[in-house]
């Protein structure tokens, strides 16, 4: 697949994702601000993008951290194929399942940041807790974990209010009628230029355990991160139930 074809599909992916995350670009920008500031004094930082998908976050981090080693990890052949075809310089892509520990052997023994956006909710709680412990073990002192995702406040009434905020923000941004998740994947599965990647994805899914998405709240994520060895944990950006949660390894 050409870089131009991949770019077309990535633009369509961005539009589809904005249906669910109206402030997606602002979230990316803030997340990159946090990582850039946290790693300002690290000469050659190593950054992992966990559940990188088609490389949306890693691709935006690259110009911010041109001196960094950036590694994207995902187990979806089609999304990784888009990432590899479009982002051809300066990012390493690893095909691995975050629900297992197999990916650890393919990354450096010391990392300085781990990031993720709209991905870790796909892991069940026990696998997410294990992932947090593994990341903490790899993390250098002063390193940061930064996760952007929908995370409820942890109170039923506040959850409802947060959902209202998200829906009304989407209406104001004019993204409610964007292509949805299912339509994007239906189109991708039948696109001639993606045929080989789509087939690889279908074969992978047949043999893959169902991860069962978690619905962990912001306090629950913070608790898991502290238990994993991160000392300071707090949300540094929020719109409704959309958070950027930051954890620091001391």
LUMGU-409192 format. One record per residue: x, y, z of N, C-alpha, C, O, CB in turn. Coordinates in steps of 0.001 Angstrom, whole numbers, plus 500000, padded with zeros to 6 digits. Each point is the difference from the previous one (the first is absolute). Glycine has a CB too. Layout:
<nodes>
XYZXYZXYZXYZXYZ...
</nodes>
This chain:
<nodes>
500841498813500000499159501187500000500883501247500000501010500048500702497151498705500520501461502249497994500787501213499922499745500888501214498985499872500684500957499994496813501000501030502749499832500957501084498796500899499755499310500394500940503155499549499469497283500379498324498861500857499661498679499312500329499090500628500541502270500439497643498533497640501492498783499255500320499815499902501506498888500151500506501340498545497366500857501052502838499914499921501461499558501334500591499194500037500930502602498208499077498731502843499455499621501328500498498502500247499825499356500576500877502945500272498571497150498717499426498568500161499754499186499261501051499030500539500533501418499697497015499946498536502748499285499216501010500200500582501394499088499940500824501176498019497753500905502600501704500244500599501312499184501274500192499516500264501101502787498764498882497539501762498962499143501183500112498565499572500297499305500619500807502186500658497596498086497668500939498649499489500247499885499444501416498961500155500641500791499313496914501291499895502932500035499497501383499872501166500989499235499922500962502212498119498313499304503035500483499941501158500889498580500555500084499511500318501084502875500218498352496960499575499413498633500516499977499057499086500761499138500467500745501322500616497056499701497622502013499160499020500707500215500092501502499038499974500768501049498504497242501165501628502414500294500070501430499448501274500644499598499990501163502455498658498416497930502435499666499494501257500549498502499944500280499489500810500773502308500388497994497510497883500633498587499813500336499842499682501490499020500400500628500521498789497022501434500088502907499942499568501388500852500879500926499788500021501212499810497661497966501358503035500244500919500835500785500098501345499286500910500219499201500423497756501671497735502917499417499942501276499281501275500812500177500407500730499096497122499271501198503099499875500864501227500754500280501246499140499821500979500157500729497738501266500868501243497681497445501089499041499811501335500698499718501020499635500584497307498712498555501676502639499985501263500672499684500541500762501204501210500016500229498063500180497387499843500435503156500456500679501207500549498989501000501005500255500663497300501569498969501038497045500470500512498950500895501396499561499571500893499871500836496756499353499610502543500545498257501329499639499503501024501082500355501098499698500466497841499000497652500690502557501657500926501107500236500396500080501461501179500153500317497806501089497777500044498654502797500292500061501436500858498810500420500948500158500769496886501065499633501837497592499100500775498807500339501456500172499558500925499657500737497000498913499046502265501962499013501365500241499510500699501065500838501201499904500252498075499457497430499970501665502753500579501020500880500550499361501271501111500313500428497286501399498657500823497392501515500408499353501249501274499183499794500945500104500782496651499809499958502423499284498214501156499135499755501238500829499677501087499732500512497381498458498663501363502812499978501135500852499637500592500681501226501219500048500160497762500324497588500160500152503115500493500677501202500656499022500968501035500308500591497166501402499140501203497119500431500534499018500941501364499472499568500826499640500840496840499732499743502568500584498114501247499421499481500997501053499540500964499686499301497734498330500010501072503224501078500834501101499518501482499813500311500851500448499233497191501033501055502275497869500816501395499841500399500577498620499683501106499670500428498448501974501355499691497553497466500464498662499629500583500068498590499301500372499057498951498507502433503013500765498364500683500171498715499447499081498918499761500434498874502275500235502374497761498073499090499524499036499007498853499184500603500189498836500354502119501041498570496530500716501192498884499312500642499428498876499142500051500031498771499432502081502415499975496901499510499287498905499352498531500117500388499663500044501183502398498438498836497076501567498981498569500190500225499241498839499364500197499694498824500078502833501231498862496830500722499138498942499484498595500543499790499456500678500872501926497566500298498026501457497667498593500314499740499247498678500089500107499153499113500438502875499382498700497805502575499329498739500295498623499943499337499136500835500267502105499033501913498568499134496950498764499938499234499975501114498979499031500755499918499770498218502024502259501133497282500236501162499125499036500105498840499876501070499403502474498779501219496949499052499035499085500058498863500729500409498734501072499466499714497057501095501834501310500388497673500639500415498753501073501066500184500420500629499028497469498813499842502559500768502368501123500902500240499630501451500230500854500878499887500437497603498751497451501789501683499551501385500131500791500782501038500412501131499743497336498118499576502467500162501848500728500697501065501505499987499746500652501039500101497538498335501513502359499480498064501442499918499744500412500964498895501047500643500086498942496958500640499178502499498229500302500903498897500004501453500417500749500797499436498262497553499041500170502017502501499970501374500498501119500255501004500456501135500139497073498910499497502912498928501056501117500156500935501338500167499274500898500682500493497832497948501170501392500756497188501292499970499304500597501389499768501168500200500335498079497711498570500021503062500540500618501317499806500276500741501311500853500887500042497982499222497774500452499535503244500256500609501307501279499461500622500702500716500713496843499579499605502754498434499406501144499324500615500854499347498909500089498774499937498581500815502191501951501214497023500761499422498884501202499174500433500512499194499224498752502724499438501193498281502590501168499285500515499610498729500741500868499278500488500324502895499691497503497545499909499529498859500789499905498726499166499858500043498778498880501545502668501343497290499241499645498711499430498525499775500316499629499849501164502754499210499085496786500918498728498562499841500184499591498640499442500305499662498856499310502855501005499691496714500966499625498630499646498493499847500168499468500181501095502808498930499613497043500552498199498569499754500052499720498506500061500579499223499241499002502897499489499528497480502178499680498584500199498507499786499812499189500681500628502750499053500966497696499328497548498598499657499794499938498593499408501001499472499516498349502976500143499459496956500387499856498641499466499019499943498836499621498913499564500905500194502698499058502053497231499071500031498860500796500152498710500567501067499765497601499943501670501896497961497717500821500071498789499597501123499054500857500604499354499477496968500860498378502711499700499561501034499061500425501386500483500537500789499223497510497773500111501719501733501929500380501314500515501513500182499994500496501077499669497448498934501750502790498940498945501464500083499944500482500175498562500980500702499754499172497865502303499166500799497001500359500159498598499855501437499544500845500501499258498451497160500333499653503006500836499821501417499681501120500832500616500554500888499352496956498779500529502818500037501379501068500739500669501328499830499272500704500977499745498104498735502435501528499065497490501287499730499345500075500647498624501064500467499594499089497379501657498738502187498033499992500559498652500080501522500003500587500601499100498089497434500163500731502580501752499958501469500013501165500618500756500635500936499514496903498919500341502747499616501346501080500555500820501246499156499772500255499030500714498109501846501037502397499512497249501105499153499551501342500380500603501008499355499714497750500317498194501272501367502922501290500474500509499950500239501502499156500749500492501309500296497291500441498314502938500230500361501386499130499340501041500138500306501185500581501757497905498385497040500519499157499296500961500112498506499736499944499559498852498459502409501321501755497258500891500036498542499894498627499450500351499386500413500985503083499529499592497056499123498609498671499406500217500156498539500376500706499248499330498246502354499029500383498000502719500095498622500489498609499371500001499047500555500548502972500028500881497891498260497949498751499231499979500001499089501225500672498968500016499177501107497421499398500312503581499968499221501238498727500319500770499436501088499881503088498882500219497041499064500687498789500126500799500371500505501399500765499351500715498108498782497967500587503015501701500285500559501317499407499159501126500375500156501162499688502100497797499021496863500698499397499129500997500902498854500419499664499244500911498150501355498150503325499269500283501016499023500387501282500768500313500067501211499789498886496948498763502045501155501943501274500661500281501019499852498885501162500367500171498398499241502209500016499856496471500953499692498936500694501246499446501142499921499547497457498107499884500722503118500602500550501226499409501232500506500740500809500729499426496902499848499817502441499043502027501078500547500819501372499665499407500921500813500068497607498987501958501605499028497403501286499582499432500392500835498783501156499971499578498397497724501254499498503047498601500273500752498772500233501482500237500161500757499043498471497591499761501388502082502455500227501419500290501236500135500889500414499025500627497098501483499172503087500695500267501162500201500878499668499707501460498837500048500402502014501677498006500153497980502364499803499624501405499627501209500864499475499842501102502167498288498586498632503074499806499644501217500714499229500925499076500429500263498876501598499515502599496838500714498996499207500965499238499827501258500850500209499980501213498571498159497529500839502943500608499847501277500701498568500528499952499636500898500759502735499603498695496831498940499659498580500361499956499241498874499315500516499310499121500019503177500818498221497355500497499062499112499324498710500782499833499521500629500943501539497245500025498376502085497826498804500776499701498949499095499369500307498918499498501076503175500199497386498370500339498920499257499361498811500930499823499790500907500806501005496906500204498431501966497942498751500736499831498917499058499477500185499303499002501092502841500557497614497853501126498795499280499578500318498551499652499561499494498967499474502653500179501721497195501706500420498631499700499917499059501197499557498861499854501929502090498427498923499495502878500161499081501127498682499542500598499982499077500815502159502028499652496755499522499146498700499501500470499657498651499385499046499351500428500195503005499864501530497213498704499759498686499396500556498857500845499668498839499761500388502252498007500781499221503212500571498954500840499139499789501246499565500973500616502742499595498537497441498175501227499308499762501271500873500466501156501213500148499851497554497885499158500623502194502122500699500635501114501258499248500425501028500625500257496786500253500492502125497795499329501177499274500491501173500100499026501156500029500421497322498402500794501226501622497479501081500146499025500533501431499991501194500220499796497786497956498807500140502789501617500445501390500074500897500203501213501019500685499911496878500067498937501732498655502286500830500113501200501387499415499764501001500563500445496940499317500975502116498996497882501291499386499685500797500883499039501216500126500143497783497588500208500329502895498674500681500915499088500585501181500755501143500387499755497313498924498406500780501262502748500506501118500799501226499584500807500959500764500103496720500180500029502300497858500439501160499533500773501224499840499102501115500345500391497342498477501207501329500656497208501117499806499075500583501333499565501219500168499965497749497700499247500174503070500459500462501328499587500761500676501137501030500634499767497018499567498653501457499668502791500675500588501154501391499409500188500942500718500333496835499664500741502353498314498715501300499338500136501008500528498987501186500131500304497651497833500544500687502336497951500875500496498935500328501483500153501016500466499484498011497812499015500120502464502205500081501453500024501172500520500824500218499580501136497331500467498575503191500868499695501093500664500716499427500961501042498894500509499819502608499290498149499226500456503114499538500999500976499727501343499319500803500481499199500514498354502608497555501750498523499596501248499372499207499803498725499512500964499411502480500057501573497878497729498586499242499710498792498501500170500212499522500028501134502274498397498182497464501689499574498565500257500092499201499003499162500427499560498933500060502866501458498349497242500132498974499268499260498869500983499755499518500635500938501113497093500089498935502408497714498976500984499647498940499317499145500294499487498920501387502416501182497091498097500387498914499285499335498820500940499738499468500608500929501259497248500183498872502257497632498814500765499640498880499055499630500144499198499077501271502713500136497453498174501506498898499073499727498754500492500726500052500898500841501557497152498874497263501325499927498772500238500743500058499198501295500122498776499976498564501642497885501228500276503266500024499367501314498958500705500864500080501211500206502398498153499585496566499898500705498954500589500812500535500553501312501039499550500483497354498880498477500907502545501623500442500576501277499903499039501178500657500212501018498634501973498109499903496764500755499873499048501101498759500196500841499861499379501054502571500511498979496662500969499517498740500255500682498897499956498954500112500648498960501010500772502842497817497830498456498973499775498981499393501310499496499811500182498798499698497612502262500192503102499855499392501263499594500981500846499186499635500569498971498906499365503074502712500144498428501015500759499265500321499358498654500300500701499034500653500061503144498986497909497753500197499326498719498977500483498979500328500246498840500598497746502352497821502140499264498949500474499108500233501424499541499807500317498826498625498161502312501981502381499779500288501380499627501180500084499031499987500792499058499119499957503157501922498415498032501166499994499116499610499571498591500520500533499020500958498966502941497604499535497937499537499551498683499251501115499277500125500145498784499723497503502079499377503137499878499301501142499406501014501019499455499845500516498893498206499136502698502983500623499207501037500933499559500629499516498698500206500786499075500247499866503314499850498050497542500631499454498792499081500119498790500444500400498924500863498015502504497400501238498737499061500068498880499806501432499514499948500249498796498903497722502092501043502952500034499760501390499597501245500618499375499896500837499104498411499380502725502865499375498639501235500464499361500072499478498573500407500731499098500763499337503132498443498687497553499991499438498648499032500759499101500298500245498831500296497509502106498251502618499603499019500756499215500553501364499617499845500433498859498290498368502307502509501878499774500573501316499697501123499908498980500175500897499176499220499849503116501377498149497768501112499812499059499529499519498636500769500011499038500701499481502892497273500086497980499460499546498723500533498660499529500148499777498799499597502574500637500548496745501509500576498711499628499031498833500181500369498848499771501842502069500859496561499369499776499043498928500295499665499150498779499660498825500138499405502614501646501026499141497034499650499259498788501214499474499244499875499539498865498101501862500980503199498666500779501188499415499376499804498495499810499196499371500689502262502412500358499282497664498020499988498551499799500249499303501331500852500432500776499962499839496845498445498648502649500185499317501279500995498851499871500467499660498913497198500967501740502636498793500504500994498912500100499663498843499071500854499536499245499574501111503126498333498889497685499602498851499195500103500260498517500444499132499248498056500207502570501092501858497742500047500333498571501444500066499508500300499567498888497542501709501336503057499271500611501407500061499588500555498597499795500662499724498999499625502437502252499437496950499712500529498641499883499341499237498857500668499206499337499794500801503115498261500207497300499337499355498856500677500411498701500220499172499116497599500783502140502509501331498635500659500491498791501415499450499882500434499616498914498181502462501198502102497885501006501383499515499979500065498523499604500900499584499269499691502097502501498454497539498716500016498558499707499762499710498520500378498932499519498803500642502796500210501340496967499681499748498588500847500827499042499796499927498788497897499532501915503250501324499808500857500820499146501081499140499363500725499309500716498830502701500726500578498010497227501015499160499328501419500238500526500769499052500158497785500970497815501791501231502295501368500303500432500295499501501412501158499933500412498789502059498108498991497655502226500178499496501359499691498509500122499956499458501105499475502810499725500356497075498036499523498611500017500922499070500789499526499215500822499412501201496966502363499664501973500932499099500688500015500273501500500019499069500806501383500809497117498589501392502445499999500362501416498690499598500677499997499551501146501545502355498340497354498257499799498698499620500560499921498493500222499447499538500999499492502424497852501617497279500212500009498546500146500856499581501193499618499119500770500044500633496751501494500884502625500869499696501145499293500337501312500144499286500992501896501158497591497207500633501414499273500392501209498923498972500352499859499614501160500583502802498304498806497148499535498948499014500253500586498701500535499446499397500919499169501629497268502499498544501243500642498780500470500511500164501433499933499064500797500709500387496839499859501720502682500486500258501358498847499969501000500131499434501085501747501956497981497000499217500570498872500084500921499402498629500297499506499760501102500024502526498032500514496824499891499458498653500204500719499290501135499387499242500752500005500644496826501895500356502545500814499282500991500305500836501240500818499608500832500176499107497296498353502430501993500302500898501097498909499945501060498810500005499685502452501475498744499160498467502832499032500017501099499286501339500038500586501034499679500821497347501636497334501597499076499235501231500181500546500742501210500054499451501100497880499508497861502470502287500835500601500756501098498952500594500945500324500330501141501595500186497356496845499625501054498938500532500871500375501365500567500723500091500993498613497566499590500172503398498784500327501366500397499664500254501460498968499552500500500633501188497161501290499989503021499740500377501383499296501357500045500021500751499024502000497934501743497365501617500352499329501285500197500562500677501250499259500593500785498636498540498084503399500770501301500641500553501192499859501522500052500067500685498980501555497401501003498184502413501219499895501433500222501386500616500145501003499294500108496760500383500990502271501639498902501276500684500216500625499619501338501192499696500036497987502197498558500068498110502510500602499555501278500494498560499957501011499677500624497485501904500545500803497545498098500427498597499915501319499875499249500881499243500407496722500031499655502534501470498838501279499997499283501119500505500908501086499423500043497707500941497773500929500716502907501017500572500891500422498989501067501180499887500330497867502409499271499989496984500925500309498990501016500887498902499438500956499580500651496872500911500467501861499037497668500816498961499374501415500505499728500970499262500175496965499756498792502180502223500612501321500559499701500836500155501264501199499724499987497825501472498048500359499241503046500740500117501260500442498618500490501117499833500489497575502249500098500428496944499278500349498636500411501143499450499156500768499155500462496867500474500274502478500855498016501059499529499110501343500659500282501029499549499496497238500039498787501735501491502531501262500634500339500138501451499591501058500596500195499884497201499614498003502787499622500023501424499670499562500788501234498989499675500622500524499851496915501248501509502814499746500685501270499027501159499873499201500235500907503062499108499792497789501380498200499134501161499801499086499732498816500472499724498897501278501842502061496945498513499265499032499712498944498873501020500078499416500206501064501156497322498982499119503117498815498896500963499982499599500298498568500833499923499097499958501081503065497937499337497613499593500487498680500475501438499814499807500835500884498178497636499129502636501825498841500492501349499721499190500708498920500283501151499670501977498083500996496744500095498788499117500611498997498713499210499993500008498781500174501936502035498401496944499880501224498712499311500022498949500807499264499927501221500141500676497711502032498579500374497036498765500544499450498940498925500189500035498975499320501181502515498967497846498728502623499022498958500313500703498777500555500733500086500985497741500761497214501296498002501157500669498777500460501269499701499207500576498920500138497203500196500557502657501824498482501226499849499215501157500570500817500019501191500314498706498957497473502242498994502556501092500393500898501372499746499368500160499146499128498358500348502832502443501262498502501407499632499874500495499753501411500092500914500819500265500451497032499958497379502412500469499591501324501514499829499952500529499315499125497262499535501387502896501777500431501472499989500013500480499341501288499511500302501089500589501810497495500871496979501272500617499330501147501506500146499895500572499868498918497514498483501254502554501923500959501449500229500033500674498900500810499538499634501081500118502863498708501426496990499678500803498984500705501149500712500730500846500629499364498564497565498899500614501707503039501062500653500778501166499060500241500981500384500637497308501056500460
</nodes>
